[in-house]
Amino acid sequence: MKKFLLSLFTLITPLLTFAQEAQEMGMDQKIDKAFGDATGGFVSFIFYKIDFGSNIEVYWVLFPLILGALYFTVYFGFINFKGFFTSINIVRGKYDHLEGHDADALEVSDAVHKDAEGDNPDTIRVEGHDGEVSHFQALTAALSATVGLGNIAGVAIAVSIGGAGATFWMIVAGFLGMASKFVECTLGVKYRDIEADGTVYGGPMYYLTKGLKEKGMPVLGKVLAVVFAVFVIGGSFGGGNMFQVNQAFQLVENITGGDASIFHERGWVFGLIMAVLVGIVIIGGIKKIAKVTDKIVPFMVVIYVAASIFVLIAKYDMLGDAFMQIWDGAFSPLGVAGGAVGVLVQGFRRAAFSNEAGIGSASIAHAAVKTKYAASEGMVALLEPFIDTVLVCTMTALVLIITGNVAAENASLNDAQAILLTSGAFESVISWFPYVLTVAVVLFAFSSMISWSYYGFQGWSFLFGRSKKAEYSYKLLFCVFVVIGAAASLGSVIGFSDAMIFAMMVPNMIGLVILAPKVKEELKRYMAAIKKDK
């Protein structure tokens, strides 16, 4: 631990020296410019727009997201709708007896992947100890990582740029994303890898490698797995780290006085504090502190949702008009973000960042769940986009709309100001809520950074091995990016964050489409077990 903290300060010292030397331009601006210059080319490529004429331009990366989700929805017989109540019953524990209660008596099922090299030993037996994770625990843990800044800041960004109509497309994206989440999390369990000590490794890196090898495409599988691993590392530094700490800093600076705040133009100070705290958790005490955050974060989610409901009830007479704004704005917006297509793009873009459906990150977390049926965890996972996007994001958008925070002039706001829209919307009805929201945002950011450090490390270990040296190297870099994220402007951070997340989606979606028949086999197997039990 001492060596880690010493190394962390050694890496950060040049940043502090850089701050002292800054004269004409503040440190925050210098870091922002340097970061923007370094990542601008990649961001421009990922968000290259295809011109369809008539002022219609669409990001090319949206095609694998939308078309893939549509394909899975149809291919699996609208599982996102037909399987909804079954998923709830799985979480409730109605089908737990199908898994078997005696861990020692469990045997590896045919659904658990094993190859000639001996990958994936008796997964069920390895996980049959006190540390096993239930379906309900997996769902709440995943939600604690996804319900947070994407719902608070992401929605504000979407409606400030795309208007009220962006909400409609966020809801559509949420429903479609349920199918994508089902597919990737089923594969995450089916092709997971287990070490001798019981450590679980899973996610797209493994189902791309092993699954495509089964399909006779080992080279393609390895290439896609490596590409995804690179992107998930970048995603952990961007959306899972820099975006989180940047948003937290925006509210902390605002609540402590804005331009008069002690943190004004000193984002690196806030970032340094967060980096130390995150470093302590991901290196030394993640198990103990995780037990605390697992209780705090769901509590803050409940507080946020309750506050949203309170605002909606207080302004109930405006709900009808709000829904009309959403409907009208979805198809005939005037002068906002380039018309209907621009609104659709904003809705899908923010929804993807919020619920992470289709990008593969969720499958990394779900891979360690104890189950004999891979499809059972996929069914549980499809509830996440519904709760995260369809419910929570919609409530946030309604609060913004009915409090008048979606006006024409907001379309010109920069990304750094968008987070304050949500805070101001709640403050107009609950005067003291910005203080609670600030605490919630910091906790959400802290929790998400811990989760994404795990996702990124999975990609890092896939590329560089599972040694302690490789582990500490990644975690040191992760902490340095915490400082950079707090100091850089949201404009640079959000562009890089979105770019890395959408980049992850490309190799993942290719694998999901190819391996969809394997998922259908798992679904039939599990549904047959449920039917037989009735």
N, C-alpha and C positions, 0 to 999 in steps of 0.2 A: 504493500500500500504506500509506504513512504517513498519507495523508488518511483512508483507511478506518479505521485503528486510532484516529486522533484522533476521528473521528466516533463510533466505537464507544464510546470512553470518555466522550464528551460525553453520549451517550444513557444510559449506565450510571450516571453521576455522581448523578442524582437518586435512584437506587435506594440508593446508598451513603449519601447524606444522610438518606434515609428510615430507614436502619438505625440511624444515630446518634441519631435522634429517638425511636426506639421505646423506651418505658419499661415500661408495664404488659404489653405484648404484644411478643414477639420479632419480628424481621423476618420469619422464616420463616412464623410464624403470620399476620402481617399480609398478606403476599403471598398466602398460601393463601386467606385469607378474601376478599380483594379479587378474586382470580382466580375463586374459587367463586361469588361474587355475580355476577360479570360473565358467566359461562358457564352458570350453573345453569339458566336458562330453556331454552336451546338443548338442553342435555343431557337435560332432562326431556322435551322434545318428541320427540327422537330415540329415547329409550328409554321411550316411552309404552307401557304394557302393555294389551293387549286381554284383557278378562276373559271367559273361556269357561265360567265357572261351575265348581262343584266344586273350588274353590281352584286352578284352572288359569288362569294368566296368561302371555301370551307377548308379547315385544317385537314390535311391528309390523314393524320393520326386518329381522327374521329371515326374513320371508316372501319378499322378493325374493332373498335369499341362498340359502335352501334350495330354493325352488321353481324358481329360475333354474338352479341347479346340477343339479337333477333333470331339468329340461327339456333341458338341453344334453347330459346323459348319455344320455338316450333318443334325442334328435334326431340325435345323431352316432353312433348305433349302439354305445354304450358305448366310445367312443374312449379313455376313461381306463383301460380294461382291454385292449381289443383292440389299441390302438396303443402299448402299453407297451414291448414289445421293439423295435418299429420306432423308437421315440423313442431308445432306447439305441443302436441302430445308427447313427442320425443323429449323435448325440454322438460316437460312436466314429469317425465320418468315413467310414462305409461308402458313403454316397451323395454324398460331396463332388464326385465327378466329374460329377454331374448339373448342378452349378452352372457348370462350365467352369473351366479353370485359367488361361486367358489373359485377364486383366482387360481389356486393351485391345480384345479381340475381343467382349466381352460387350455385348449390346444390351438396352435396356429391354424388359421383358416386358409383356404385356397385363395382367398381374396388378398392376403398379405403377400406382397411380391418377394420372391426369392429367385436368385439366378445362380448360375454355375459357380460364381465367385463367392457365394455364401452370404450375400447381402441380405439384410433383414432376417435375423434369426427369429426365435419365437417371440414376436412382438407382444402378443397378449400376455405371455407369462412374464416378460420383462416388466411390463407396465402394471402387473397385478400386485402392486405394493401400496404402501400408505400414501405415496405421492401421486397416485393416479388422478386424472382430471375427468370430471363428469361432463356430460353434454351441457348442463346448465352453467357450470363453471367456465367452460370454454366460451360459451356465448357471452357471458358477462365480462370475461377478460378481454375478448375481442372488441366488444362494444366500448369498454373503457379506453381503448386505444383509438377507435374510430369516431365515437361521439365526442366531439370537442371543438377544436378550432375550425375544422371544416364546416361545422354547423353554425358557428358564431361569426367567424371572419369570412369564410367562403361564401356563405349566403349573402352577406353584406356586399361582397365584391361583385357577385353575380347580379344582384338587383340594382346596384349602383351603376353598372355598365349596361346590362341588358334589360333593365326595367322589371316591372312586376311579372311580365310574361315569362321571364326566365324560370320562375318558380314552377310553371307547368311542365317545362321540359326537364327540370330537375326531378320532378315526381315520376315522369315517364322513364327517365334514366334509372331511377331507383327501382322501379318494377322490373325493368329489363335486366338490371344488374343482379337481381336475385338469382336468375338462371346462371349467369356467369360465375357467381360466387359458389353456387351448388357444384358446378363442374370442377372448378379448381380445388375446392376443399375436399371433394371426394378423391381426386387424384393425389392430393397431398397426403392423405392417410394410406391410400393403396400402395404408393411407391416410396414410403418413408424408409429411412435407414436407421438402424439401431446399433450403437456401439456396445461392446462387451459390458461396460459399466451401466448400461441402460440409458445413456444419453441419446436423445432422439434428434435426428437431422432430417429435415423435410422441406418441401417446397418445390417450386418449378425446376430448380437445378436438378432435382432428383427424378421427378416424373418426366422431364424432357429427356434426360439421359437414358433412364431405364425403359420408359414407355416407348420411346421412338426406336430403341434398340429391339424391342419385341416386335415392332412393326417393320423391321428390316431397314431402318434408317439410322444406324448408329452415328454416322458422321454428322448428319443434320442435327441429331439430338445433342451431341456434344457441343456443336457450334452454338446452338440456341441457348444451351445451358450456360455456357461461358458468357455469352452476350447478356443474358439475364442477370447473371451474377455481378457483372460490371455495373449494370444499371441499378440493381437493388442497392449496391454500395453507394452509388451516386444519389439514389432516392433517399437513403438513410441520412446522408449528409444534407440533402436539400429539404424535401417535404417533411421528413421525419425528424429534422433537427433545426436547420436554419429558419424555416418557415415558422416552426413552433415557437422558438425563442424570440423571433422577431415580433410576432403578434403579441406575445406576452409583454415584451418591452414597450410596445406601442401603448397598451393600456396602463402599465405601471407609470410610464412617463406622464400620461394624461392625468391620472388620478393623483399624482404627487405634485401637480402644479403646471404641467405643460411646458411652456417656454421657460418658466421659472423653476422647473424641477431640477433637483440635484443631478438627475440622470440626463438632462437635456444635452444633446450632442455628445453624450458619453455612453452610448449604447454598449461599448466594449466593457465598461465597468459592470453593468448588469450581466452581460454575457460571461464575464470572468467569474462572477459569483455563481451563476447557473452551471458553468463548466465544472467548477470544483464540486458542487453538489452532485451533479450527474456522474462525475468521475468516481466519487466515493461510492455511489450506488452500484454502478455497473462493474466496479472492480471488487469492492469489499463486502457490501451488505445488501445485495439485491434481494436475497430471499427474505430477510427480516423486514426491510423497508417495503417490499412488494406487498407484504401482508397488511401494512398500513395503507398504502395507496389503493389497494384493492377495496378497501372500505371507504376511503375518502372520495375517490373519483366517482363511484356510483352514487354516492350521497350528493356530490356536486351536480351530477347529471339530473338527479331528482329535483334539486333546488332550481336548476335552470328551467326544466320543463314546467315545474309548478309556477314559476314566475311568468313564463310564457302564457300559461293558461289563465293566470290572474289578469294579465294585460288584455287578453282576448275577451275575457268575461267583462272587464271594466269598459271595454269598447265594443261590446257585442252588437250594438246598433250599426257598426261600420263593417261588420264581417261580410254582409251581402255585397257591398260595394267592392270590398277587397277581392273577393272571389271573381267578380266581374272584371276587375282590372287585370287579374291573372289570366283569365280566359281571353279577353280582348287583346291583351298585350302579347299573348303567345302566337297569335296569327296575324295581327295587323298593327304592330307597333309603329309609331311615327318618329322618325329621326333618332332612334336609339340603337347604337351599336350596329348600324348597317341593316336594319330591317329584321324580318322574321328569322332569316337564317342566322343573323348575328345573335339574336336572342336564344335560338336553339343551341348554338355553339356555346354560349356562356352557360346555359343550363347544364348541358352534358359535361362540359369541362369542369365545372365546380362540383357536380355530383360525383364524378369519377374521383376527384381529389378527396371528397368527403367520405365516401363509403369504400373506396379502393376495389370495387368489384371489377374483375377482369385483369388486374395488374399482377396478381399472384401473391401479394404479401400475406394475405389472410391464410393461405394454405400453409405457410411456414408455421404460424401459430397453432393451427388446428392439427398439424401432423402428429402431435404427441398425445392426442386424446385416446383413451382406452375404449376400444370398441372392436367387435368382430366384424362389423359391417361398415365398410368405407363409406357407403352411400348415406348411412345414418348421420354422419358428421356433416356431409354435404347438405343434407336436409336442414340441419340445425343452422348451418352457416347462411342459408338463403334468407333467414329472418333478419340478418344484420342490415342489408340495404333498406329493407322496409322500415325498420325502427330508426335507422340513422338518417335516411334521406326522405322517405315518404312521410314520416311522422315529425321528427325533430326539425329537419330543415324547413318543412312547410310551416311549422309553428313560428320559426324565426322569421321567415319571409312575411307571414301575416302580421307579426308584430311590427316589422319595418314598414309595411304598407299602411296599416291603419293608423300609425303614429305620424304619417306624412314624411317618412324618410326615404321615399322613392319618388323624388321629384326630378324634373327635367335637368335642373342644374347639377344634380348629383352625378350625371353621366360624365361630367368633366373632372370629377374628383380623382386624385391619384390613388393607387392601391394602399398607400400608407394611411390614408384618411378613412378608408372603407371600414376598418375594424371599429372605428369610433362611431359609425352609424348605428350599430347594434346597441352599443352602450348608451348612446343618446336616446334611442328609441325606448329602452327600458326606463331610463331616467325620467322621461316625460310623464310616466305613470307611477313609477316607484322611485322616489327621489334618491333613496340610499342604495339602490341596487347596483350602480356602477362599482361600488366598493366590493360587493359580493362577487360580481362578475369578474373583477380583476383577480381576486383570489382564485376563482374557479379556472380562469384562463391560465394562470401560472401553474395550477395543479394539472390541468389538462395537458399543457405543454410539457411539464416534467414527466408525466406518465407516458405520453406519446414518444418522447425522446428515448426513454428507457426501452419501450417496446421496439422502436425502430432501430435502436442500437443492436438489439437481438437479431432483427431481420438482416441488417447490414452485415453483422458478424457471420451469419449463416452463409451469405454470399462470399464474404472474405475467406472463410474457412474452406469453402468449396474450391476457391482458386489457389489459396496459399497454404492449405493444410490446417490441421487442428492442433498445432503446437501452441504452447503458452506464449512464445515469442510473437507468433502471428496474431494471437488474440490481443496482446497488449499493444501491438503496433496499431491495430485498427482502433482500439478504444482511445488511444492517445489522439489520433487524428480526429476522431469523433468529437472529443472535447474541444479541440482547437476550432473546429467548425461551429461550435456553440458560440464562441466569442465572435467569429466572423459574422454569423447570422444575426446577432444582436446589433452589430455595428453597421451592417450593410442596409441600404434602403429596401423597403418591401418590393419595390419595382424589380430589382435585380433578383431578389430571393424568390419571388413568386414565379418569375419566368423560368428560372433554373429548376425550381421545385416541380412545376408542372411538366417541364420538358423531361426530366428524369422519370417521373411517374408514368407519363404516356409512353416513354421509350421502353419501360419495363413491360408494358402491355403488348407490344408487338411480338417479341418471341414467345411470350406466354400464350397469346391468343392463337398463334400458329400451332403450338402444341396442344392446346385445348380442343381445337377443331379436329386435329388428327386422332386424338385419343378419346373423342366423344363416344365412340362405340364401346370402349372399355367401361366408361361411366354408365352407359345404358345397361350393360351386363350387371354391374353392381346394383343399380337401382332395381332391376327386375328381381335380383336375388333377395334384396332386403324387403321389397314389397311382398314377395312370395312368403317370406318368413312371417310378416305381419298378418297376411291373409290366412295363413295356416294356423296362426295363433287364435284367430277369432272363433 
